Amino acid sequence: MEVQAVTKFTGISAQKARLVVNEMRGKKAEDALALLQFMPQSAAQVVAKTIQSALANATENFGLEAGDMYIAKIVADEGPRRKWRRFGARGRFKPWIRRSSHITVVLEERVAGQ
């Protein structure tokens, strides 16, 4: 059974979020949460929150055991970009592009025999 959680419009670019997301793929959900606590990246907090949400969905909505869940699929897709105005020398306009991302976590139950 698949259980998923999605965090949309995070204030972190997808490229930076993927550095954290790629490390979590295939791990047990509880081990991934323990590992994310000690990662220095700011994206680690957002990814941890999404994994916790998926675990809560699994236990509350479907009655699954949190210890049996592993991260089957985790992706960080690009969200919308917005331009922030910065004014440069000689009256020029220098846009800063503020990127966002959507993080999706899919958990599956791993049976002890697998």
Secondary structure as UniProt FT lines:
FT   STRAND          2..10
FT   HELIX           14..24
FT   TURN            25..26
FT   HELIX           29..36
FT   TURN            37..38
FT   HELIX           43..62
FT   HELIX           66..68
FT   STRAND          69..78
FT   STRAND          82..87
FT   HELIX           89..91
FT   STRAND          93..98
FT   STRAND          101..109
FT   TURN            112..113
//
